[in-house]
Amino acid sequence: IFPFPNLSSWRFSWHYTNGYKKTQADRDAMKTLIGRPDFEPSDIQSTDFRKLDALVASGVCDEAPWSNVREGWRTSSVTIGVPTGKRATQASRRDAAATARRINRHEPAADTPPVHAIPGHHFTVPGFHHKSLCAEIVKTFSTDPAASDFVYDPYLVEHQTPGSPSPGHVYGELYNSPAWVQEDLRLQNSAPEPGCNLPRAIAALMFWSDATVVSQFGNQKVWPAYMYFGNQSKYARARPTARAAHHVAYFTTLPDHIQDFVRAQNGGKSASAPLVTHCRRELFHGQWECMLDDEFVHAYEHGIVIDCMDGVRRRIYPRIFTYSADYPEKMLIATLRDKGRCPCPHCLVEFSTVDNLGTSTDRENRRIHAREGISEQSARVQSAREVIYNDGYVVNSERVEELLREYSLVPTKNAFSRLAPLGFNIQDALVVDQLHEFELGVWKAVFTHLVRILETQGPDVVNELNKRFREVPSFAWTTIRKFADNVCEMKRMAARDFEDILQCIMPCFEGLLPEVHNDAVMTLLFVSAYWHALAKMRMHTDTSLALLDDTTSLLGHHLRQFAAVTCAQFETRETQGEYDARKRAEARRASAQVASASSSARTGAGEPVVGRRPRGLNLKIIKLHFLGYYPKCVRKTGTTDSYTTQTGEHEHRRVKARWERTNGVQGGSQVVNIDARESRMHAMAYELSDLGLEVPGITRQCETDSSSSFIPPEQHHHIGVTDKNYVDLRLWQTEHCGDVITESFVPLLKEHLRLRLQDAFPALANTDIPVAVNHERIYRHATTQINYTSYDLQREQDIIHPSMGKADVLVYTPLEDVSSTSPSYPWHYARVLGIYHCNVLPPGEIAPIRVEFVYVRWFEPDGTTPSGSQTRRLERIRFVPWTNSGDAFGFIDPSHIIRACHLIPAFAHKRTAEYLPPHTQYREDGGDWKYYYVNRFVDRDMFVRYLGCGVGHLDLRAPTIERILHDGFDRDALAGHDNDVNDSRPMYTDIPEEDEQMEMAEAEAGDEPGPDDDLEESLATL
């Protein structure tokens, strides 16, 4: 624990390290800390913690047992070349030749430029904080406790569904992916290093980068780059508390004084916007060149010898498998033009055809017109750079455009081209991004336009939609949260909010439009939710990927049909939120006008549009095109949750919390110091834990499994053991005299107990022998926890809490016992009314036995409306009407509960009073909802049960695998339809439009965590 003088000082500093905002729990932790037997308050009286923090962060101390200075952080300056913008003339050529002759004669020449590999005027940007990638790999594999569970030998997983002729591939973890398996085969079959017989393995690198605003007021930003290791399971890697993200760089942005530099070089002429954009690209790749140094390139080819945490010495070869980023950053990484003529980093599709998602032509174009690798593009880029830097052409001149426009290239050398001779292509590593491409992209655009359509029907319709969303019940801890009061405003919404809207929108939207349009919209919503659920599955098989491929075609078809047919029937305009955002953008542009511009010139620019502009649904967006790559990406590198940008967005919270501990002056350097200090403190904490000391927040691996669940995983369920809250059956019936449902409670209970116990006690088969409930009492419990195995073989748990509205469950019913009018699923739906246990004295026994049971109200299928993937509708159910037979209510064994389910009222069909007798305690105010919809999209496990191909579900799933396409489906229907988008935005531009950048920033601002956000919510939402 050096440099801390004693254990008390270290524990005091550890308490400060754990948590950025102190809460009541932290106060209790401080109280516990002070009362610990190994903590002596007098030990910290003379301790200078600020000095210790500086020592731990810097690592500069001769007495330190660790020599990793600043935990590997370095600070470098990056020099870029700014084009001169001056064309060569005869005079300039003569001067250059004369200068060269003087240099050759060793004659001094005035203003002779230094020899430098960077062309153009040299502009140096200081303050680039980064780590050595090789050093971080060595440190992680040799000292990180998480590395003890790293996978070094990749393998493929197969699963054979009962009834299928052969097994199929299973896709999940990166180390189960064909990409890693093939790369490992190439490595193992290559010639070993001379004289080295060590086992060879791969360090699977997964990068993520994105800029984020860290100040509450102002526009201070941090641009971190995170490195994850695919050797670690994605289920651990996705937890923010696992600290699996390795902060390897904080990119610096182009400073504002670049304009002063350019003006000094160009006689007072400012830099144009294309030139500034070019300099930004040069700076970004200049920083990556610092990280992809000679050491890393050598390690990429020859490996690094590391003593790994499992005690085996290996030669580790770094390999980059994925790079997760949003669209603008993807194009920056791939050195392609943002929204250029060919806007895709994977193929040469043009903007005019990006809306042909799923058609035969689109599929063929992706295959035939795949982009060349970086090495093949380098010749064109180098020619363009020579034209710019040697011949003096500006970066957006026609001469440069002739070389680059056809493939949407930019005149920047890609830093990752250093790895191209070793077989790496950065464009192949740019994986799909569901969070930005679908949830904040395609789906947000569709939902926004649905709100525009509803506004044409009057404000009452929009208010009705908001009212329905407010009445949707929550589900689980954070799977479905309570919706905002005004969903249609979409203020401060994160991607998770749009995901919740998509999962619950069908019952809410039903009946708000005329029937002819309602059917089309409901079908589009079902297909959208179906595609989203498939794309976000944590474990895929060949069967589910084929279904995802079909659904992609179907989604493209229905989007084009919606835009061409439904949208054409409504004259839609901007929503109020869009109008306000546009006015703010116009105000910013007006304030940014050049001071010398004359007022007359501004007036002559044309009068702005008054009021809300006409707006339509624009399907010519590149994010729609990206949806076609999801099946291919999953087949290659595993499921999307392994490389989702959501993981990086959660890691942003750590960066923002660290920023709050700085004073804002050179905040990046302070954030780096905090990262170094926390890394060192956590290393000390694990060392102390290994020595047997208890450290709050640090759990040894052997203790993890025993404390990771509320109840042991081998138990199906848990009901409390308390006998405090009892119900006297005799008094209870007396108090509810006249309630026919309550009067049947005891007879139904006794019959249920008889059936439950007669196998163990055959005497109870005789109905003349009564069931003896001890003291005629049953004991009520508030909750029960249900354990189940999810489709991806993970332990999951649902909490049934009737008083909090979490009461709907799936009850196992063997298929042979399901009536002909029920759906062909091995379950019934029920609402839990009470959770109980009682003590029963069986015949011939002297000691009572505990029996647990649940009182439920049954649902039944509606039977009047078809449901499922072929009809594109949710399953509709209703309460079983009350009859004298008592079939509407009953008792079940809690071990028959499969898991909780999410039921949403069918708001369009209102409430009814026909299901219950008039005088009963179970009647709700206003009556019961006439119908409910079963939300099969509430989470991926529920969805896959209906899909019928979950690996971990065994028999607790649909007996047959669903199909989504009808026979004879035409993939090419409506292909090439030019929908009228009523939008003034250009189809492609060199620089992202300011309005779109602003809207993107406002949408992502919704990712700011609120005060009640849980850092572990990623587990519930993945």
SETOR-827328 format. One record per residue (C-alpha): x, y, z; residue in three letters. Coordinates in steps of 0.2 Angstrom, whole numbers, plus 2048, in hexadecimal, padded with zeros to 3 digits. Example, Ala and Ser with C-alpha at 12.3 -4.5 7.8 and 13.67 -1.06 7.14 Angstrom:
83E7EA827ALA 8447FB824SER 
***
This chain:
800800800ILE 80F80C7FEPHE 81081B7FFPRO 80281A80DPHE 80B81981EPRO 7FE80D825ASN 7EE803822LEU 7E381182ASER 7E981E81ESER 7E681280FTRP 7D580E815ARG 7D0820817PHE 7D6824805SER 7CD8157FETRP 7BD81B805HIS 7C082C7FCTYR 7C48227ECTHR 7B48187ECASN 7A68237E6GLY 7A68357DFTYR 79783C7E8LYS 7958377FALYS 784831800THR 77C82A810GLN 78381980BALA 79482180BASP 79182981BARG 78D818823ASP 79C81181AALA 7A781E822MET 79F81A833LYS 7A4807830THR 7B580C82BLEU 7B981683BILE 7B2808845GLY 7BD7FB83DARG 7CA7F2849PRO 7D87F583CASP 7D480783APHE 7DD813846GLU 7D7825845PRO 7E882B84CSER 7F182483DASP 7EA830831ILE 7EC84083CGLN 7FD845834SER 7FA83D823THR 7FB849814ASP 7EE841808PHE 7F184E7FAARG 8038497FALYS 7FF8377FALEU 7F28397ECASP 8008427E1ALA 80C8347E5LEU 8008267E0VAL 7FA82F7D0ALA 80C8337CASER 8148237D0GLY 82582D7D0VAL 82D8267E0CYS 83D81C7E2ASP 8368137F1GLU 82680D7E8ALA 8247FA7E5PRO 81C7FE7D5TRP 8248087C7SER 81680B7BBASN 81781E7BAVAL 8068267BAARG 7FF8147B7GLU 8068157A5GLY 7FE8267A0TRP 809831794ARG 80784278ETHR 80C84677CSER 80B85476FSER 80485075EVAL 80A85974FTHR 7FF85B73FILE 80286272EGLY 7F7871729VAL 7F6873716PRO 7FE882710THR 7F1886703GLY 7FD88D6F7LYS 8008866E6ARG 8128846DFALA 8178906D2THR 8278926C8GLN 82E89E6D4ALA 82A8936E3SER 8328846DBARG 84288E6D7ARG 8438946E9ASP 8408826EFALA 84E87C6E3ALA 85A8896E9ALA 8568856FBTHR 85A8736F8ALA 86B8776F0ARG 8708826FEARG 86B87470AILE 876868700ASN 885873701ARG 882875714HIS 87E888712GLU 87389071EPRO 862895717ALA 8568A171FALA 846899725ASP 84B887720THR 83D87C726PRO 84386D731PRO 84385C72AVAL 83285472FHIS 828845729ALA 81885072BILE 81485B71CPRO 80D86C71DGLY 80E87972BHIS 81187073BHIS 804873748PHE 80786B759THR 7F9867765VAL 7FF863777PRO 7F7859785GLY 7F284877DPHE 7F183C78CHIS 7F382A787HIS 7F981978DLYS 80580D784SER 7F97FF77ELEU 8077F2780CYS 80A7F7792ALA 7F77F7796GLU 7F67E578EILE 8047DF799VAL 7FE7E77A8LYS 7EC7E07A6THR 7F17CE7A1PHE 7FE7CD7AFSER 7F67D67BETHR 7E47DA7BBASP 7D97CE7C6PRO 7CC7CD7B8ALA 7D97C57ADALA 7D87B57B7SER 7C87B17AEASP 7CF7B779DPHE 7CC7AB78EVAL 7DB7A7784TYR 7D5799779ASP 7C679E76EPRO 7B979176ATYR 7A978F760LEU 79978A769VAL 78B780761GLU 77A77B766HIS 76E76F75FGLN 75C773760THR 751763764PRO 74A75D753GLY 757766749SER 76275B73EPRO 773763742SER 77A76F74FPRO 77C78174BGLY 78878F751HIS 785799760VAL 78B7AB760TYR 78E7B5770GLY 79F7B9777GLU 7AD7C076DLEU 7B87B1771TYR 7AA7A6769ASN 7AA7B0759SER 7B07AA748PRO 7BB7B9747ALA 7C67B5756TRP 7C67A2752VAL 7CC7A6741GLN 7D97B2747GLU 7DF7A6754ASP 7E1798747LEU 7EB7A473CARG 7F67A874BLEU 7F9796750GLN 7FD79073EASN 80979E73CSER 81C79C73FALA 82179E751PRO 82D7AB757GLU 83F7A4756PRO 84479B766GLY 83379D76ECYS 82878E772ASN 81C79877ELEU 80979677BPRO 8027A3770ARG 7F27AC773ALA 7E87BC76EILE 7E47CC778ALA 7D47D0770ALA 7D37E3770LEU 7C27EC76FMET 7C37FF76EPHE 7B680C771TRP 7B781F770SER 7AB82E770ASP 7AB840776ALA 7A0845785THR 79B85578DVAL 7A285579FVAL 79C8667A6SER 78B86A7ACGLN 78C87B7A4PHE 79787F795GLY 79E874788ASN 7AD86C790GLN 7B085B788LYS 7BA84B78BVAL 7BE83F77DTRP 7C382F785PRO 7C881F77DALA 7C580F786TYR 7CD7FE783MET 7C47EE788TYR 7CA7DC787PHE 7BF7CF77EGLY 7C87C2788ASN 7BD7C7796GLN 7AB7C1796SER 79F7CF78FLYS 7947CC79FTYR 7A27D27AAALA 7A87DF79DARG 7977E879CALA 7967EB7AFARG 79C7FD7B3PRO 7A27F77C4THR 7AD7EA7BCALA 7B97F87B7ARG 7BC7EE7A6ALA 7BF7FE79CALA 7D180379BHIS 7D2815798HIS 7E081678BVAL 7DF828784ALA 7D6838786TYR 7D6840774PHE 7DA852773THR 7CF85D767THR 7D586A75BLEU 7D887A765PRO 7CF88A75FASP 7E089375CHIS 7E288974CILE 7DA897744GLN 7E78A374AASP 7F5897744PHE 7ED896733VAL 7EA8A9731ARG 7FD8AB736ALA 8028A0728GLN 7F58A671BASN 7F78B871CGLY 7E88BB728GLY 7DC8AF71FLYS 7D28A472ASER 7D1891728ALA 7C288B71FSER 7B687E726ALA 7BD87071BPRO 7CF874721LEU 7CA874733VAL 7C1863730THR 7D185C728HIS 7DC862737CYS 7D0859743ARG 7D2849739ARG 7E584B739GLU 7E584E74BLEU 7DB83F750PHE 7E5833745HIS 7F583B74BGLY 7F083775DGLN 7EC825758TRP 7FD824750GLU 805828761CYS 7FB819768MET 7FF80D75ALEU 81180F75CASP 820804756ASP 81E7FA767GLU 80C7F6763PHE 80F7F2751VAL 81E7E6756HIS 8137DE763ALA 8057DC756TYR 8117D274BGLU 81C7C9758HIS 8127C9768GLY 8177CD77AILE 81C7C1787VAL 8117C2797ILE 8107B97A7ASP 7FD7B77A7CYS 7F27B77B7MET 7EE7A57B5ASP 8017A17B8GLY 80579D7A5VAL 8127A779CARG 80B7AA78AARG 8107B477BARG 8017C0779ILE 7FD7C8768TYR 7F17D7768PRO 7E37D775BARG 7D67E4759ILE 7C57DC756PHE 7B97EB759THR 7B87FE759TYR 7A8804760SER 7A381675CALA 794821755ASP 793825743TYR 79D835742PRO 7AB82D74BGLU 7AA81D741LYS 7AD828731MET 7BB83173ALEU 7C482173FILE 7C281A72EALA 7C882A726THR 7B882C71BLEU 7AD83B718ARG 79F83D724ASP 78F83C71ALYS 79883B70AGLY 7928346F9ARG 796822700CYS 792824713PRO 795812718CYS 7A680D71FPRO 7A37FB719HIS 79C7FD707CYS 79A8096F9LEU 78780C6FBVAL 78281D6F6GLU 7758286FFPHE 7688266F2SER 7668146F6THR 769813709VAL 75781070CASP 756800702ASN 7597F6712LEU 7577E3710GLY 7547E36FDTHR 75C7D66F2SER 7667E56E9THR 76B7EC6FAASP 7727DB6FFARG 77B7D96EFGLU 7837EA6EFASN 78A7E8701ARG 7937D86FBARG 7997DE6EAILE 79D7F06EEHIS 7A67ED6FFALA 7B37FA703ARG 7C57F7700GLU 7D07F670EGLY 7DA805715ILE 7EA7FF70CSER 7E17FF6FBGLU 7DA8116FEGLN 7EB817703SER 7F181B6F1ALA 7E28276EEARG 7E482F6FFVAL 7F78316FCGLN 7F48396EBSER 7E88456F3ALA 7F484A700ARG 80184E6F4GLU 7F58596EAVAL 7F18626FBILE 802863703TYR 80E8646F4ASN 80386C6E6ASP 7FA8786F2GLY 7E88746EETYR 7DB8766FCVAL 7D4867705VAL 7C38686FCASN 7C986E6EBSER 7C28656DBGLU 7D385D6D8ARG 7D38556E9VAL 7C08506E7GLU 7C48476D7GLU 7CF83B6E0LEU 7C58396EFLEU 7B283D6ECARG 7AE82C6E4GLU 7B28226F3TYR 7AE830700SER 7C182F706LEU 7C983D70FVAL 7DC84370DPRO 7E183C71ETHR 7ED82E720LYS 7E582172CASN 7EF81D73BALA 7E980B73BPHE 7F180872ASER 801804734ARG 7F87F3737LEU 7F27F0726ALA 8027E6721PRO 7FE7DB72FLEU 7EC7D7729GLY 7E27E4733PHE 7D57EF72BASN 7CD7FB736ILE 7BD7FC72CGLN 7B97EA731ASP 7BB7EE743ALA 7AE7FC743LEU 79F7F274AVAL 78D7F674AVAL 786802757ASP 7747FE75CGLN 77280C768LEU 77681A75CHIS 77081274CGLU 76080B751PHE 75A811762GLU 760823760LEU 75F82274DGLY 752819743VAL 746815751TRP 747827758LYS 74482E746ALA 735822744VAL 72E827756PHE 730839753THR 726838742HIS 71982E74BLEU 71783D757VAL 716849748ARG 70883E741ILE 6FF83E751LEU 700851752GLU 6F6852742THR 6E884A74BGLN 6E7857759GLY 6EF85976APRO 6E384D772ASP 6EA83E769VAL 6FC84376FVAL 6F6845780ASN 6EE834780GLU 6FE82C77BLEU 707834789ASN 6F982F795LYS 6FB81D78FARG 70D81C791PHE 70C8237A3ARG 7008147A7GLU 70C8077A0VAL 7127FD7AFPRO 7257FC7B3SER 72E7EB7B2PHE 73D7E47BCALA 7497F07C3TRP 74E7FA7B5THR 7487F17A5THR 7387FB7A3ILE 73880B7ADARG 7298177B0LYS 7278227A1PHE 7298357A1ALA 71983F7A3ASP 71B845791ASN 723838786VAL 71F841776CYS 72A85077BGLU 73A84477BMET 743850787LYS 75384978FARG 750838789MET 75E82B788ALA 75F81C77CALA 75881178AARG 74881C78AASP 74681A778PHE 74880777AGLU 73B807787ASP 72F81077CILE 73280476ELEU 72F7F5779GLN 71E7FC780CYS 717807772ILE 70B7FB769MET 6FE7FA776PRO 70080D779CYS 6FE812767PHE 6F0806762GLU 6E180F75CGLY 6E882175CLEU 6E7822748LEU 6D981D73CPRO 6D980A73AGLU 6E080A728VAL 6F081272FHIS 6EF80A740ASN 6F27F9739ASP 7027FF72FALA 70980773EVAL 7067F974AMET 70F7ED73DTHR 71E7F973CLEU 71F7FA74FLEU 71E7E7751PHE 72C7E4744VAL 7377F274BSER 7367EB75DALA 7397D9756TYR 7487DF74CTRP 74F7E875BHIS 74D7D9767ALA 7557CE75BLEU 7647DA758ALA 7667DC76ALYS 7667CA76FMET 7757C577AARG 7767B3772MET 7727AF760HIS 77179F757THR 77179C744ASP 75E79B745THR 75C7AC74ESER 7687B4742LEU 75F7AE733ALA 74F7B573BLEU 7587C673ELEU 75D7C672CASP 74B7C3727ASP 7457D0733THR 7517DD72CTHR 7497DB71BSER 7387DC722LEU 73D7EC72CLEU 7437F471CGLY 7337F0713HIS 7287F7720HIS 732807723LEU 73180A710ARG 71E806710GLN 71B81171FPHE 724820717ALA 71C81E706ALA 70A81A70BVAL 70681F71DTHR 71182E71ECYS 70B83570EALA 6F9837715GLN 6FE843722PHE 705855721GLU 71185472FTHR 71C862736ARG 729864743GLU 72585F755THR 72686D762GLN 737866768GLY 73E866756GLU 738878754TYR 74087E764ASP 75187575FALA 75187D74EARG 74E88E755LYS 75C88C761ARG 768887753ALA 762896749GLU 7668A1757ALA 777899759ARG 77B89B747ARG 7758AE747ALA 7818B2756SER 78F8A974EALA 78E8B473EGLN 79E8BE739VAL 79D8CF741ALA 7A28D7731SER 7938D0727ALA 7878DE723SER 7758DE729SER 76F8E0717SER 7788D0712ALA 76F8C7720ARG 75E8CE71BTHR 7608C8709GLY 7648B670EALA 7518B370FGLY 7448B371CGLU 7438A4728PRO 735899728VAL 72889E735VAL 721891740GLY 72487E73FARG 72B87872FARG 724869725PRO 72E85972AARG 72C847724GLY 734837727LEU 74683671FASN 74B82471BLEU 75B829712LYS 766829721ILE 77581E723ILE 770817734LYS 76280D72BLEU 76F80671FHIS 77980072EPHE 76B7F5734LEU 76F7E9726GLY 7807E572DTYR 77A7DE73ETYR 7797CB739PRO 78A7CC731LYS 7927D573FCYS 78A7C874CVAL 7907B9742ARG 7A27C1741LYS 7A57C8753THR 7977C275EGLY 7877CB764THR 7857DE765THR 7857DF778ASP 7987DA778SER 79C7EA76FTYR 78E7F6771THR 791808774THR 786807783GLN 79580078DTHR 79F80F788GLY 79181B78CGLU 79081479EHIS 7A38167A0GLU 7A182879CHIS 79982A7ADARG 7A98267B5ARG 7B28337ABVAL 7A58407AFLYS 7A683C7C1ALA 7B983E7C1ARG 7B784F7B8TRP 7AC8557C7GLU 7BB8527D2ARG 7C685E7C8THR 7C68717C8ASN 7C48727B5GLY 7D68797B2VAL 7DF86D7A7GLN 7D18607ACGLY 7D78537A0GLY 7E88517A9SER 7DE8517BAGLN 7D38437B4VAL 7E28397AEVAL 7EA83B7C0ASN 7D98357C8ILE 7D98267BCASP 7EB8227C1ALA 7E88247D3ARG 7D88197D2GLU 7E180B7C9SER 7EF80B7D5ARG 7E380B7E4MET 7D87FC7DDHIS 7E87F27DAALA 7ED7F57ECMET 7DB7F07F1ALA 7DC7E07E8TYR 7ED7DC7EFGLU 7E67DF801LEU 7D77D47FDSER 7E27C67F7ASP 7EB7C7808LEU 7DB7C4811GLY 7D67D6816LEU 7C47DC813GLU 7C37EA807VAL 7B27F2804PRO 7AD7F17F2GLY 7BA7E37EEILE 7B37D17EDTHR 7BE7C27EBARG 7BA7B77DCGLN 7B57A87E7CYS 7A87B37F0GLU 7A07BA7E1THR 7957AC7DCASP 78E7AA7EESER 7897BC7EFSER 7837C07DDSER 7717BB7E0SER 7647BE7EDPHE 7617AB7EEILE 76B79C7EAPRO 76A7997D7PRO 7667877D9GLU 75578C7E2GLN 7477907D6HIS 73F79D7E2HIS 7407A57F3HIS 7317AA7FEILE 7357B1810GLY 7357A781FVAL 72C7B382BTHR 71C7AF833ASP 7177C1838LYS 70A7C582BASN 6FD7B882DTYR 6EB7B7827VAL 6DE7AD832ASP 6D47A4825LEU 6C47A4830ARG 6C57B7834LEU 6C97BC822TRP 6BA7B381BGLN 6AF7BB828THR 6B67CC824GLU 6B27CA812HIS 6A27C2813CYS 6987C4803GLY 6A77C57F8ASP 6A57B57EDVAL 6B77B57E8ILE 6BD7B57FATHR 6B17A87FFGLU 6B979C7F2SER 6CA7A07F9PHE 6CB793806VAL 6C37847FCPRO 6CF7887EELEU 6DE7897F9LEU 6D9778802LYS 6D77707F1GLU 6E87777EBHIS 6F17707FALEU 6E975F7F9ARG 6EF75E7E7LEU 7007647EBARG 7027577FALEU 6F97487F5GLN 7087407EBASP 7137417FBALA 70473D806PHE 6F87317FDPRO 6EB73280BALA 6E6743805LEU 6E073C7F5ALA 6D07377FFASN 6C67477FFTHR 6BE742810ASP 6CE746818ILE 6D075981BPRO 6DF763818VAL 6E576A829ALA 6ED77B828VAL 6F677E838ASN 6EC78B842HIS 6E278F833GLU 6EE79C82FARG 6F87A181FILE 7067AD81ETYR 7087BB812ARG 7187C180AHIS 71B7D07FFALA 7277C97F3THR 72E7B97EBTHR 73E7B87E1GLN 73E7AC7D2ILE 74E7A67CAASN 74F7A07B8TYR 75B79C7ABTHR 75B7A979CSER 75D7A478ATYR 76F7A978AASP 77379D799LEU 7747AA7A6GLN 76C7AA7B8ARG 75E7B77B9GLU 7517BB7C6GLN 7407C47C6ASP 7387CB7D6ILE 7257C97D7ILE 71E7D77E2HIS 70B7D97E0PRO 7097E87EASER 7167F27DFMET 70D7EC7CEGLY 71A7DF7CALYS 70E7D07CBALA 70C7C87BAASP 7147B87B7VAL 7167A97ABLEU 7107997B2VAL 7167897ABTYR 70977E7A3THR 70F76F799PRO 709770787LEU 6FE760788GLU 6F4769795ASP 6F177978BVAL 6E077B784SER 6DD77D772SER 6D878F773THR 6E879477BSER 6F8799772PRO 70578B770SER 71079077ETYR 71478678DPRO 70E793799TRP 6FE79C79FHIS 6FE7AE7A5TYR 6F97B37B7ALA 6F87C27C2ARG 6FF7BF7D4VAL 6F37C57E1LEU 6FC7BE7F0GLY 70B7B47F6ILE 7097A8805TYR 70F79980EHIS 70678F81BCYS 70A780826ASN 700770822VAL 6FF76182DLEU 6FD752822PRO 6F4742827PRO 6FE737833GLY 70C745836GLU 71074D846ILE 71975C83FALA 712769832PRO 71B76C822ILE 71C77D819ARG 71377F809VAL 71678E7FEGLU 7097947F2PHE 7037A37E7VAL 6F27AA7E5TYR 6EF7AF7D3VAL 6E27B67C7ARG 6E37AD7B6TRP 6E37B57A5PHE 6DD7AC795GLU 6E17B0782PRO 6D57BC77AASP 6D27B076CGLY 6CA7BD760THR 6DB7C475ATHR 6EA7BB753PRO 6FB7BE759SER 70D7BA756GLY 71B7BE749SER 7107B973AGLN 7027C573ETHR 70E7D3746ARG 7047D5756ARG 7067D2768LEU 6FD7C4771GLU 6ED7CB779ARG 6E67C4789ILE 6D87C8795ARG 6D37C37A7PHE 6C97B37A8VAL 6B77B87ADPRO 6B17B37BETRP 6A57A47BETHR 69F79A7CCASN 6AC78C7C8SER 6B97987CEGLY 6C57967BFASP 6C97A97BFALA 6D47A77CFPHE 6DF7997D6GLY 6EE7947DFPHE 6FF78E7D7ILE 70F7877DDASP 71C7957DCPRO 7287887D4SER 71D7887C5HIS 72079B7C2ILE 72C79C7B3ILE 7307AF7B5ARG 7277C07B5ALA 71F7C77A6CYS 71A7D97A0HIS 7077DC79CLEU 7027EC795ILE 6EF7F1795PRO 6E77F2784ALA 6E3805786PHE 6D9806776ALA 6CC7F977DHIS 6C980378ELYS 6C37FA79EARG 6B57EE7A2THR 6AC7E97B1ALA 6A67D87AAGLU 6B47CD7B1TYR 6B07CE7C3LEU 6A07CD7CEPRO 69A7DF7D4PRO 6A07DD7E7HIS 6B17D77E9THR 6C17DE7F0GLN 6CB7D97E0TYR 6C17E57D5ARG 6CC7F47CFGLU 6C58067CEASP 6BD8087BDGLY 6BE7F57BAGLY 6CB7EA7B2ASP 6D37EE7A1TRP 6CA7E4794LYS 6DA7DD78CTYR 6EC7DD78FTYR 6FB7DB783TYR 7097CF788VAL 7197D9785ASN 7247CC77DARG 7317DA77APHE 7337DF78CVAL 7447D678DASP 74E7CB782ARG 74B7BB78CASP 7387BD78BMET 73A7C1778PHE 7447B1775VAL 7377A677EARG 72B7AB771TYR 7387A9764LEU 73B797769GLY 74E795766CYS 75579A777GLY 76478F77CVAL 76079078EGLY 74E78E78EHIS 74C77C78BLEU 73977878BASP 734789792LEU 732791781ARG 727790772ALA 72777F76BPRO 72B785759THR 736792753ILE 72E7A274CGLU 72E7A873AARG 72C7BA736ILE 72B7BA723LEU 71B7B571AHIS 71D7A970BASP 7207B36FBGLY 7277C2704PHE 72E7CE6F7ASP 73E7D66FEARG 73F7E26F0ASP 72E7EA6F3ALA 72E7FD6F3LEU 7417FD6F0ALA 74880D6EAGLY 7388176EEHIS 73C8296F0ASP 73282E700ASN 72E840701ASP 737845711VAL 733858711ASN 74485B717ASP 751868712SER 76085E718ARG 76D85A70APRO 76F847706MET 781848709TYR 78D85570FTHR 79F857713ASP 79C85D725ILE 78E857731PRO 781864731GLU 78086F741GLU 76D86B744ASP 771858744GLU 78085A74FGLN 77586475BMET 76785875BGLU 77384975EMET 77B85276CALA 76A856774GLU 765844772ALA 77583D77AGLU 77384A788ALA 76583F78EGLY 772832792ASP 77783C7A1GLU 7748327B1PRO 7678387BDGLY 7698377D0PRO 7618277D1ASP 76A81E7C3ASP 77280D7C7ASP 78380A7BFLEU 77E7F77BEGLU 76E7FB7B3GLU 7787F57A4SER 7757E37A9LEU 7627E67A9ALA 7627EE799THR 76E7E478ELEU 
***
